[in-house]
Amino acid sequence: MTYHSVKTSPPNHHASDALLLSYAAGALPSGVALAVAAHTTLCADCAHRAAVAEDIGGSLLDRAEPAALCPDALARTFGRIEAPEATPPPRMHDVPPHLAGLPGPLRAAVNALPDTRWRLLAPGIRQIDLNPGARGGGSSRLFRISPGTTLPHHGHAGIELTLILQGSFTDEVGRFQVGDLAELEDDVVHQPIVDSAEDCICLIATEAPLRFSSLLGRLMQPLFGL
């Protein structure tokens, strides 16, 4: 299964100003920030707004009063530079052909993974976990969902971002196609269904575990890790 993006028109669903400001300030969880970074490579409008947010942040820093450093700040900094790495850097490898067309930030994330095979999560749903081993918090995963597949009905304990890379889906909020970013807060409950003739490939990033509405969803949640 090779990823390919076929849509050339601009996205219809964009990142909010608040999300872009948090992204520019470096205040987002890593998985959520990855989704925003990937979206800005596909959306000229959000790329421009993110750049403006960064400029605003830089201007505020320039005007801020300097803060006094601890007397040993310089020595501690040099100590960290000279200290050996606690963990070895991730093993790098070539991005597999079936994911070679991903946006740059996503290619870099996939490139650091030890295993890039699609893993069966449920009938019609496969995934690649971009932060394997993480527990109890947010997550970022690539999903490949078959046409006509309905995802479990769920809400959120925090923000959920879904970036469409191939195909499309529809839920209570609207229809999302290639390049679109679905930004959902914790007051939204929805049930996406893939309505494209091809597999829907998307990046889903959350900052907290999902809240499944059905008993089956809640029972399966520990296995899914979502």
Backbone torsions as a table, in degrees:
resi	resn	phi	psi	omega
1	MET	NA	112.0	-178.2
2	THR	-100.5	132.0	177.1
3	TYR	-72.9	135.8	172.0
4	HIS	-149.8	136.3	177.9
5	SER	-101.2	126.7	-174.5
6	VAL	-111.6	-13.5	-177.6
7	LYS	-81.0	133.4	179.6
8	THR	-113.2	-14.3	179.8
9	SER	-77.1	157.3	-178.7
10	PRO	-62.7	151.5	177.3
11	PRO	-61.2	154.3	177.4
12	ASN	-100.4	-18.4	-179.3
13	HIS	-119.8	126.1	-170.9
14	HIS	-120.4	168.1	173.8
15	ALA	-72.7	144.4	177.6
16	SER	-73.3	161.8	176.9
17	ASP	-60.9	-40.1	-178.7
18	ALA	-63.2	-41.1	179.7
19	LEU	-64.5	-43.2	-179.3
20	LEU	-67.6	-35.5	176.6
21	LEU	-65.0	-42.1	178.1
22	SER	-65.5	-37.8	177.9
23	TYR	-63.9	-46.0	-179.5
24	ALA	-64.0	-31.2	-179.1
25	ALA	-83.5	-4.8	-178.1
26	GLY	71.5	28.2	-174.2
27	ALA	-100.6	5.3	-177.6
28	LEU	-95.6	149.3	170.6
29	PRO	-56.9	152.8	-172.4
30	SER	-57.5	-42.4	-179.2
31	GLY	-65.9	-40.9	178.5
32	VAL	-66.6	-41.8	177.9
33	ALA	-61.9	-36.6	178.0
34	LEU	-62.3	-41.9	179.4
35	ALA	-63.8	-40.9	178.9
36	VAL	-66.3	-44.2	179.9
37	ALA	-59.6	-44.0	179.9
38	ALA	-66.0	-39.6	179.3
39	HIS	-62.9	-39.8	-178.2
40	THR	-67.2	-19.7	174.6
41	THR	-77.1	-18.0	-179.0
42	LEU	-105.5	-11.7	-173.9
43	CYS	-129.1	108.3	-179.6
44	ALA	-64.3	-35.0	-179.3
45	ASP	-63.0	-48.5	-178.7
46	CYS	-71.7	-30.7	175.5
47	ALA	-62.8	-42.4	178.8
48	HIS	-65.8	-44.4	-179.0
49	ARG	-66.3	-34.5	176.7
50	ALA	-66.1	-39.3	178.3
51	ALA	-64.8	-39.5	177.1
52	VAL	-63.5	-42.5	178.5
53	ALA	-61.1	-39.1	178.1
54	GLU	-66.1	-38.9	177.8
55	ASP	-63.8	-40.7	178.4
56	ILE	-62.7	-44.7	178.9
57	GLY	-61.9	-40.5	178.3
58	GLY	-63.9	-39.0	178.6
59	SER	-65.3	-39.3	179.2
60	LEU	-65.5	-38.3	178.0
61	LEU	-65.3	-38.8	-179.8
62	ASP	-63.5	-31.3	-177.2
63	ARG	-89.1	-12.1	-176.3
64	ALA	-71.8	147.3	176.5
65	GLU	-69.5	134.3	179.0
66	PRO	-64.3	142.5	179.5
67	ALA	-99.9	143.4	-179.7
68	ALA	-72.0	138.3	177.7
69	LEU	-89.9	156.6	174.4
70	CYS	-65.5	149.1	-177.9
71	PRO	-56.0	-31.8	-177.7
72	ASP	-99.7	17.8	-175.6
73	ALA	-60.6	-43.4	-177.7
74	LEU	-65.9	-43.0	179.8
75	ALA	-63.8	-40.0	179.7
76	ARG	-66.1	-37.4	179.3
77	THR	-64.0	-47.5	178.6
78	PHE	-63.7	-33.9	178.1
79	GLY	-63.5	-39.3	178.7
80	ARG	-69.2	-36.4	179.8
81	ILE	-64.8	-40.3	-175.7
82	GLU	-83.4	-16.3	-177.8
83	ALA	-69.2	144.4	178.5
84	PRO	-67.6	153.2	179.1
85	GLU	-64.5	133.8	179.9
86	ALA	-68.2	-35.7	179.0
87	THR	-132.6	147.7	178.8
88	PRO	-69.2	152.7	177.9
89	PRO	-63.7	153.5	-179.2
90	PRO	-61.7	146.7	177.9
91	ARG	-68.4	128.1	-178.1
92	MET	-101.9	145.0	178.2
93	HIS	-151.3	170.2	178.9
94	ASP	-68.7	139.1	175.5
95	VAL	-64.7	130.3	-177.9
96	PRO	-62.9	152.8	-176.4
97	PRO	-55.3	-33.7	-175.9
98	HIS	-72.7	-6.2	178.4
99	LEU	-126.8	10.6	-172.4
100	ALA	-66.7	-22.7	-177.0
101	GLY	-88.5	7.5	-178.4
102	LEU	-66.1	153.5	173.4
103	PRO	-56.3	151.8	-174.6
104	GLY	-48.9	-51.1	-179.5
105	PRO	-59.2	-35.3	179.1
106	LEU	-73.7	-37.7	177.0
107	ARG	-59.6	-40.9	180.0
108	ALA	-64.1	-40.9	179.6
109	ALA	-65.9	-42.5	179.2
110	VAL	-66.8	-35.3	-177.1
111	ASN	-61.9	-25.2	-178.3
112	ALA	-90.0	-2.9	-177.2
113	LEU	-82.1	143.4	175.6
114	PRO	-75.1	-20.5	-176.0
115	ASP	-144.1	121.9	-177.5
116	THR	-115.4	21.6	177.8
117	ARG	-78.7	146.7	172.9
118	TRP	-69.1	130.8	179.3
119	ARG	-110.2	133.1	179.3
120	LEU	-67.2	124.5	178.0
121	LEU	-103.7	-40.1	178.9
122	ALA	-162.2	166.2	178.6
123	PRO	-52.8	123.1	179.3
124	GLY	83.5	0.2	-175.9
125	ILE	-130.3	121.2	174.0
126	ARG	-123.6	157.3	-174.9
127	GLN	-145.6	159.5	166.5
128	ILE	-126.2	115.9	-179.2
129	ASP	-78.5	120.2	-177.5
130	LEU	-85.4	-14.1	173.6
131	ASN	-134.5	65.7	-177.5
132	PRO	-60.3	142.6	179.2
133	GLY	94.8	-14.3	178.4
134	ALA	-71.1	139.6	-178.5
135	ARG	-137.5	142.8	170.5
136	GLY	79.7	-0.3	-179.2
137	GLY	-131.9	-142.5	180.0
138	GLY	-81.3	178.5	180.0
139	SER	-151.6	162.3	171.8
140	SER	-139.1	124.8	-173.8
141	ARG	-143.5	143.9	168.5
142	LEU	-88.4	132.5	178.4
143	PHE	-118.4	142.9	171.1
144	ARG	-122.2	112.4	-170.4
145	ILE	-119.9	128.5	-175.7
146	SER	-69.6	152.9	177.9
147	PRO	-55.4	138.3	178.2
148	GLY	81.5	-4.9	-178.4
149	THR	-74.9	134.8	176.9
150	THR	-106.0	127.3	177.7
151	LEU	-79.4	157.3	179.8
152	PRO	-60.7	144.9	176.7
153	HIS	-67.2	128.1	-174.6
154	HIS	-156.4	161.4	171.0
155	GLY	-119.0	-165.8	-171.9
156	HIS	-138.7	146.2	173.9
157	ALA	-93.5	0.5	178.5
158	GLY	-169.1	-163.4	-177.4
159	ILE	-71.2	146.3	172.5
160	GLU	-129.6	127.4	175.8
161	LEU	-114.8	134.2	174.8
162	THR	-126.3	120.3	178.0
163	LEU	-106.9	121.7	-178.3
164	ILE	-85.3	125.5	-178.8
165	LEU	-109.3	-23.8	178.1
166	GLN	-158.3	144.2	179.0
167	GLY	74.8	-155.1	-178.1
168	SER	-163.1	162.2	172.2
169	PHE	-144.0	161.8	178.7
170	THR	-127.0	140.5	173.5
171	ASP	-143.5	-165.6	-177.5
172	GLU	-65.5	-17.9	-178.2
173	VAL	-87.2	-36.5	-177.7
174	GLY	161.0	-163.0	178.2
175	ARG	-109.4	133.4	-175.1
176	PHE	-121.8	128.5	-177.6
177	GLN	-121.9	-174.2	-174.5
178	VAL	-54.8	128.9	179.4
179	GLY	92.3	-19.6	-179.1
180	ASP	-69.8	146.5	175.7
181	LEU	-117.4	116.2	175.4
182	ALA	-89.3	114.0	-178.6
183	GLU	-110.3	108.9	-174.9
184	LEU	-118.5	132.3	177.8
185	GLU	-90.6	-178.8	-173.5
186	ASP	-75.1	-2.5	178.5
187	ASP	-97.3	4.3	-177.6
188	VAL	-102.8	130.3	173.3
189	VAL	-117.4	131.2	-175.1
190	HIS	-152.3	170.8	179.1
191	GLN	-143.8	91.5	-178.5
192	PRO	-67.4	147.3	172.7
193	ILE	-134.0	132.7	-179.9
194	VAL	-74.3	120.7	-176.6
195	ASP	-113.3	10.7	178.2
196	SER	-92.5	160.4	179.6
197	ALA	-77.7	-14.5	178.1
198	GLU	-113.7	168.2	176.8
199	ASP	-56.9	142.7	172.4
200	CYS	-92.7	119.0	174.9
201	ILE	-107.5	125.8	-175.6
202	CYS	-146.9	155.1	172.4
203	LEU	-100.8	124.4	177.6
204	ILE	-117.2	123.2	-180.0
205	ALA	-123.7	132.7	178.7
206	THR	-128.7	155.7	175.7
207	GLU	-103.7	-0.7	178.2
208	ALA	-159.0	159.8	179.6
209	PRO	-58.8	149.4	178.0
210	LEU	-71.8	162.4	176.3
211	ARG	-116.2	98.5	-178.2
212	PHE	-77.0	139.1	-177.2
213	SER	-80.3	-32.6	-175.4
214	SER	-90.5	155.9	177.4
215	LEU	-63.2	-40.4	-179.9
216	LEU	-61.7	-42.3	178.9
217	GLY	-61.5	-41.3	-180.0
218	ARG	-68.4	-35.8	179.9
219	LEU	-70.3	-33.6	-177.5
220	MET	-86.0	-12.4	-174.4
221	GLN	-56.1	-42.5	178.3
222	PRO	-60.7	-32.5	178.5
223	LEU	-72.9	-38.4	-179.1
224	PHE	-73.9	-31.6	-177.1
225	GLY	74.6	19.3	-177.5
226	LEU	-102.0	NA	NA
